[in-house]
Amino acid sequence: MFKPVNRYILVEEKKEQERESLVILPEDYKPSEERYATVEVREVADDVRFKLVPSSEIVIDKSMMEQITIGATNYSVILDNYVVGIVS
C-alpha cells in the first residue's frame, strides 16, 4: 500500500457514467472539462492540515492532481492546498 507524506492525500476518482447524447455531434467534438472534481480519499498523510479519514469525499482542483506509477500500479495524489471542500 502507498502511504502519502508531506501533506499529500491519496485519492480515487469517481467513475462518471457516460450519457448518450440526444443530439448528433461532430466526431471530433470534445465537451469542456470541469475544473473541479469530487474524489474519494483513500489514505492521508499525517501532516494534512485538516481532518480527513479514508472514504471521505472531497472536492479538488483537477488540474493539480498528480499521477504516480509504481510498478504496474497507478496512484492519484493531491496536495492539501488544492482541496476546495469536504462533501458531507
Secondary structure as UniProt FT lines:
FT   TURN            6..7
FT   STRAND          8..13
FT   TURN            27..28
FT   STRAND          36..44
FT   TURN            46..47
FT   TURN            54..55
FT   STRAND          57..61
FT   HELIX           62..64
FT   STRAND          66..70
FT   TURN            71..72
FT   STRAND          73..79
FT   HELIX           80..82
FT   STRAND          83..87
//
